[in-house]
Amino acid sequence: MLTDAELHQLFEKLQLPEVGRARVPFIRDNPPSRAVRTNKASGKTRYAGIKMPFVVEAEAVSTEYAAIVEWDHDEETLEYYSQPQALKIAYLGPDRVRRITTQTTPDYLRITRSGIAFVECKREEQLERLAKEQPGRYQRDHDGRWRSPPSVVAAAEFGCLFEIRSSAANNWTLIENLELLKDFTIGEPAEVDGSQPPPHAVAREEACGTAWREGANQA
């Protein structure tokens, strides 16, 4: 994980505005804004990664889990946090007249070497349906990439990007190989110096653990 000095250096490189310099540390230092949801179409998964010192929850294997496995092993991603604070967005309804204002909670905040992005993960077929039901919110570019213009505007306020990751981007051969070889890529165990883990790591792990236990009790 980044040190405070490294994070500040990244902020300077990206020329992040003050609101972004406040929001990103807040997300890093606090538990997820809400518990990961689960339903008949998805099952909550807990991932113990290499880059993050705490368990990160994923809502579904085909969307969020696939994303964080790739991020955990690529060279671009530095950190990733589930369920960051909501963004306020506004867009035109299907009739192109009524203006809809709502809040949306991204699935992740992803900090990379070249930028900071809020990420929403969805199944390709779900995005195709949403593009018809909410054309002002979900759109496909000419190059085939999914976008959410109102979410892009909301994220830009913090100097961040907003990305939609479709399940169509999944490379299951790669993901399975990454999981298989994970133990070999970790390397030798780090020496323990007796120091306490970062407070935000403890807070997030306790929050995720509590949410997991509550979900198990309800099952």
Protein Blocks (a to p, Z undefined) as FASTA:
>chain_A
ZZfklmmmmmmmnopafklmmmmmmmmmpccfbdcdddfkbccdddddfklccdcddfbf
klmmmmmmmmmmmmkbmbdcehiaddddddddfkomaccddddddfbdcddfkbccdddd
ddfklmmmmmmmmmmlpccdfkopacdfklmmmmmmnopacddddfklpcfklmmmmmmm
mmmmnopadddehiacdfklmmmmmmmmmmmmmmmmmZZ
